[in-house]
Amino acid sequence: MADAKRMNQLVERIESILGSGEVTDIHLTADERIWVRSTRGEMARLAGPGQGCRPSGETLDELHGALSGVDRPDYIAVFPSGKRVRVRRTFSLGKPQLFLRAFFNEIPSVKDLGIDGFFREAFTIRPGIIWICGPVGSGKTTLLASLLSWYVQNEPRHIVTIEDPVEYVLGEGMGTVSQRQLGDDVESFALGVRNSLREDPDIIMIGEVRDPDTVSAALSAAETGHLVLATIHAPNVAGIMERAIGMFPPGDRQDKCIRLSQTFFGAVALRLANSKKGRVWLHEVAWGDPAIRNHIREGKPHQIPSSIEMRKDAGMHTLLQNIKEAVKKGRITEEEAKRHMLLGDSL
């Protein structure tokens, strides 16, 4: 076993890094220096004296065992300071690696995140699906946790979440919460949604829609009077619908287009951009007006962006519109803006 003192020194080093509030991710590879990602999105290799700068493979193995409790590659760990992190264990050319992503100690409010403006439609709870998409690390989980926390504090509702893994623990309030972790509490997202319908929920959150069974379960939940929040891998709002429709065989798509249009409450596509003052949230927002629902019903999601562009008065905007506004207001540079634009877009 690795020397316990060396592991404790590494834990102290990690907690010191996380405690600075300036780091979102820590990369640990055996016999190599520690890498971190700052809150501005930049990667840096830590220098400096002391034990733990180049953790040994034995030290990382022992740390993994102490954090995980059971030997699995992905899990949530709580450090002695109370800091919760998501951990990924893997190997590089045989060397053990641990990737740690920090969470807020407290769930930020919708006002702190600045989503109280563009997300105002979601505060009127009604049946339907709100879709969330964005690249890894774009803030989807944080946005959902903030929104769900608002519901808990302000609505006497029962919220059920199915997550992989549970990253933010929702507190108590006017509402009650049942959080389910994939693999521990439920076998699959689809089964978790279907089972939750027998538990008198008002709101159901699906951590990731990755197969047709989960899409079908989400549609059924919305059709039976529930608000569903779901994340899915897609570049923008049109891409969300293209991906959801494309999960089904051609003969089944017409029916799914009708059901997707009928349950479309709204959708948000996220990006996190860098600036001198920190990270800046960029987003595309759409709500279920007749034009957008019609595009979905007809299986023509590629026409959605043009409808979003014309509905700024209804709280909608495309990603490109939001990027241009961010550049105009000096929140991000043109160079940074181009990193987040879709192919074919220009400033």
C-alpha positions in Angstrom: 0.0 0.0 0.0 1.1 3.5 -0.6 2.2 5.5 2.4 -0.9 7.0 4.1 1.0 10.2 4.7 1.5 10.7 0.9 -2.2 10.1 0.2 -3.2 12.5 2.9 -0.9 15.1 1.5 -2.4 14.6 -1.9 -5.9 15.0 -0.5 -4.8 18.2 1.2 -3.4 19.5 -2.0 -6.6 18.7 -3.9 -8.7 20.4 -1.3 -6.5 23.4 -1.4 -6.8 23.7 -5.1 -10.6 23.2 -5.0 -10.9 25.7 -2.1 -9.5 28.5 -4.2 -12.7 28.7 -6.2 -10.7 29.2 -9.3 -10.6 25.6 -10.6 -13.3 23.4 -12.0 -11.3 20.3 -12.9 -8.2 18.4 -11.7 -6.3 15.9 -13.8 -4.2 13.4 -11.9 -1.8 10.9 -13.7 0.6 8.7 -12.0 4.2 10.1 -11.8 3.2 13.3 -13.6 2.5 16.8 -12.4 -1.1 17.8 -11.6 -3.1 19.6 -14.3 -6.1 21.9 -13.6 -8.7 23.7 -15.6 -9.5 27.2 -14.4 -13.0 28.7 -14.2 -12.0 30.6 -17.3 -11.7 27.3 -19.2 -7.9 27.4 -19.4 -5.6 24.3 -18.7 -2.5 24.7 -16.6 0.1 22.4 -15.1 0.8 23.0 -11.4 4.4 23.7 -10.3 5.8 24.0 -6.9 7.5 22.0 -4.2 6.1 19.4 -1.9 4.8 15.9 -1.9 1.8 15.2 -4.2 3.0 17.2 -7.2 3.7 13.9 -9.0 1.5 11.3 -7.3 2.6 7.7 -7.7 0.3 5.0 -9.1 0.0 3.4 -5.7 -1.1 6.8 -4.2 -3.8 7.2 -6.9 -5.0 3.6 -6.4 -5.3 4.1 -2.7 -7.0 7.5 -3.2 -9.5 5.9 -5.6 -10.2 3.1 -3.1 -10.8 5.6 -0.3 -13.1 7.9 -2.4 -15.2 5.3 -4.2 -16.0 2.7 -1.6 -16.6 0.3 -4.4 -14.4 -0.3 -7.5 -16.2 1.5 -10.4 -14.9 4.0 -13.0 -17.4 6.8 -12.4 -18.7 8.0 -9.1 -19.4 11.0 -6.8 -16.9 11.5 -3.9 -17.1 13.8 -0.9 -13.8 15.2 0.5 -13.2 15.8 4.2 -13.9 19.5 3.7 -17.4 18.5 2.4 -16.5 19.4 -1.2 -18.4 17.1 -3.7 -16.7 16.1 -6.9 -17.4 13.8 -9.8 -14.6 11.3 -10.3 -13.6 9.4 -13.4 -10.9 6.6 -13.0 -9.1 5.4 -16.1 -5.6 4.6 -17.4 -3.1 6.1 -19.9 -0.5 3.7 -21.2 -1.0 1.6 -18.1 -0.7 4.6 -15.7 -3.6 5.2 -13.3 -5.5 8.4 -13.8 -8.2 10.3 -11.9 -10.2 13.1 -13.3 -12.1 15.3 -10.8 -14.8 17.8 -11.5 -15.9 20.1 -8.7 -19.5 21.1 -8.0 -20.7 24.2 -6.2 -21.0 23.7 -2.5 -24.4 25.3 -2.8 -26.7 25.2 -5.8 -26.6 28.6 -7.5 -29.9 30.4 -7.8 -31.5 31.1 -11.1 -30.8 34.8 -10.6 -27.1 34.1 -9.8 -26.8 32.1 -13.1 -28.7 34.8 -15.0 -31.3 32.3 -16.3 -34.3 34.0 -14.5 -34.7 36.1 -17.6 -34.5 33.8 -20.6 -36.0 30.9 -18.6 -39.0 32.7 -17.3 -41.5 30.6 -19.3 -40.3 27.5 -17.4 -41.5 29.0 -14.1 -45.1 28.4 -15.1 -45.3 24.7 -14.6 -47.4 22.8 -17.2 -47.2 19.5 -19.0 -44.6 19.1 -21.7 -40.9 18.5 -22.2 -38.2 21.1 -21.9 -35.1 19.9 -23.7 -31.5 20.9 -22.7 -28.4 20.3 -24.9 -24.9 21.5 -25.0 -21.3 20.2 -25.1 -19.7 18.4 -22.1 -19.0 21.1 -19.5 -21.4 23.6 -20.8 -23.4 23.8 -17.6 -26.4 21.6 -18.4 -26.3 19.9 -15.0 -25.9 23.2 -13.1 -28.7 24.8 -15.0 -31.1 21.9 -14.2 -30.0 21.8 -10.6 -30.7 25.6 -10.3 -34.1 25.3 -11.9 -35.1 22.3 -9.9 -34.0 24.0 -6.7 -36.3 26.9 -7.6 -39.2 24.5 -8.0 -38.4 22.9 -4.6 -38.3 26.3 -2.9 -41.3 27.8 -4.5 -43.7 25.0 -5.5 -45.5 22.3 -3.4 -44.5 19.6 -6.0 -43.0 16.1 -6.1 -39.9 16.1 -8.2 -38.3 12.9 -9.4 -34.8 12.9 -11.0 -33.0 10.0 -12.8 -29.3 10.8 -13.0 -26.0 9.3 -13.9 -24.6 10.1 -11.4 -26.4 12.4 -8.9 -24.2 15.4 -8.9 -26.2 18.0 -6.9 -28.3 17.0 -3.9 -31.5 19.1 -3.8 -32.5 20.5 -0.5 -35.9 20.7 1.2 -38.5 23.4 0.6 -42.1 23.7 -0.3 -41.7 20.6 -2.5 -40.3 17.1 -2.0 -37.6 15.4 -4.1 -36.8 11.8 -5.0 -33.4 11.5 -6.6 -32.4 8.2 -8.4 -29.0 7.2 -9.5 -28.6 5.0 -12.5 -27.1 1.6 -11.6 -27.9 2.0 -7.9 -31.5 3.0 -7.7 -32.8 2.3 -11.2 -31.7 0.0 -14.1 -32.2 2.5 -16.9 -33.4 6.0 -17.6 -36.5 4.7 -19.4 -37.4 2.3 -16.6 -36.8 5.0 -14.0 -39.3 7.3 -15.8 -41.9 4.7 -16.2 -41.7 3.6 -12.6 -41.8 7.2 -11.4 -45.3 7.6 -13.0 -46.6 5.3 -10.2 -45.2 7.7 -7.5 -47.4 10.7 -8.0 -44.7 13.0 -9.5 -45.3 16.5 -10.9 -41.9 17.1 -12.4 -39.5 14.4 -13.8 -35.9 15.2 -14.7 -34.0 12.8 -17.1 -30.3 13.1 -16.9 -29.7 11.9 -20.4 -31.9 10.8 -23.3 -29.7 8.4 -25.2 -32.1 5.8 -26.8 -35.6 5.5 -28.3 -37.0 3.8 -25.1 -36.1 6.9 -23.1 -37.7 9.3 -25.7 -40.9 7.2 -25.6 -40.9 7.2 -21.8 -40.4 11.0 -21.8 -43.3 11.5 -24.3 -45.6 9.3 -22.2 -44.8 11.2 -19.1 -45.5 14.5 -20.7 -48.7 13.2 -22.3 -50.0 12.1 -18.9 -49.7 15.6 -17.4 -46.2 15.9 -16.2 -43.4 18.5 -16.7 -40.3 16.7 -18.0 -36.8 18.2 -18.1 -34.4 16.2 -20.3 -30.9 16.5 -21.6 -29.8 15.2 -24.9 -26.6 15.4 -27.1 -27.2 17.9 -29.9 -25.7 21.2 -31.1 -28.8 23.4 -31.1 -32.6 23.3 -30.8 -33.1 22.0 -34.3 -30.5 19.3 -33.6 -32.4 18.2 -30.5 -35.5 17.4 -32.6 -33.4 15.8 -35.4 -31.7 13.5 -32.9 -34.9 12.6 -31.1 -36.7 11.8 -34.3 -33.7 10.0 -35.8 -33.6 7.5 -32.9 -36.7 5.8 -34.4 -37.0 3.6 -37.5 -38.4 5.5 -40.6 -41.8 3.8 -40.3 -42.3 5.1 -36.7 -41.1 8.7 -37.2 -44.4 10.3 -38.4 -46.1 9.3 -35.1 -43.1 10.4 -33.1 -43.0 13.8 -34.9 -46.7 14.4 -33.9 -46.1 13.4 -30.3 -42.9 15.5 -30.1 -44.7 18.5 -31.4 -47.6 18.1 -29.0 -45.3 17.8 -26.0 -42.7 20.5 -27.0 -42.7 22.9 -24.1 -39.3 24.5 -25.0 -35.6 23.9 -25.5 -32.3 25.5 -24.5 -28.9 24.9 -26.1 -25.9 26.0 -24.0 -22.3 27.0 -24.5 -19.7 28.3 -22.0 -17.3 30.9 -23.4 -14.2 32.4 -21.9 -13.7 36.1 -21.1 -11.4 38.2 -19.0 -14.0 38.3 -16.2 -14.6 34.5 -16.2 -17.0 32.2 -18.0 -19.9 33.5 -20.1 -23.0 31.5 -20.8 -24.2 31.6 -24.4 -27.5 30.0 -25.3 -30.2 29.4 -27.8 -33.8 29.4 -26.5 -37.0 28.3 -28.0 -40.5 27.9 -26.7 -43.4 25.9 -28.1 -45.2 28.3 -30.3 -47.4 27.1 -33.2 -44.7 27.7 -35.9 -42.1 25.6 -34.1 -44.5 22.9 -33.2 -45.6 22.7 -36.9 -42.0 22.3 -38.0 -41.6 19.4 -35.6 -44.9 17.9 -36.6 -44.0 17.9 -40.3 -40.6 16.4 -39.6 -38.8 19.6 -40.7 -36.7 20.7 -37.7 -34.2 22.4 -40.0 -36.8 25.2 -40.4 -36.8 25.9 -36.6 -33.9 28.4 -36.5 -35.7 30.8 -38.9 -38.8 30.8 -36.6 -36.7 31.4 -33.5 -35.0 34.4 -35.1 -38.3 36.2 -35.6 -39.7 35.6 -32.1 -37.3 37.7 -29.9 -40.4 39.4 -28.5 -41.5 36.0 -27.1 -38.2 35.4 -25.3 -36.6 33.3 -28.1 -33.2 33.7 -29.8 -30.8 31.6 -31.8 -27.3 30.8 -30.6 -25.9 33.1 -33.3 -28.1 36.0 -32.2 -26.9 35.5 -28.6 -23.3 35.3 -29.6 -23.5 38.5 -31.7 -25.1 40.3 -28.7 -22.4 39.1 -26.4 -19.7 40.5 -28.8 -21.5 43.8 -29.2 -21.7 44.2 -25.4 -18.1 43.4 -25.0 -18.7 40.2 -22.9 -16.6 38.1 -25.3 -14.1 38.7 -28.1 -14.8 38.0 -31.7 -12.2 35.3 -31.6 -13.9 33.6 -28.7 -17.3 34.0 -30.4 -16.1 32.1 -33.5 -15.1 29.1 -31.3 -18.8 28.6 -30.4 -20.5 29.3 -33.7 -21.9 26.4 -35.8 -20.6 25.6 -39.2 -21.8 28.1 -41.8 -22.4 30.9 -39.2 -20.5 34.2 -39.4 -20.5 37.4 -37.3 
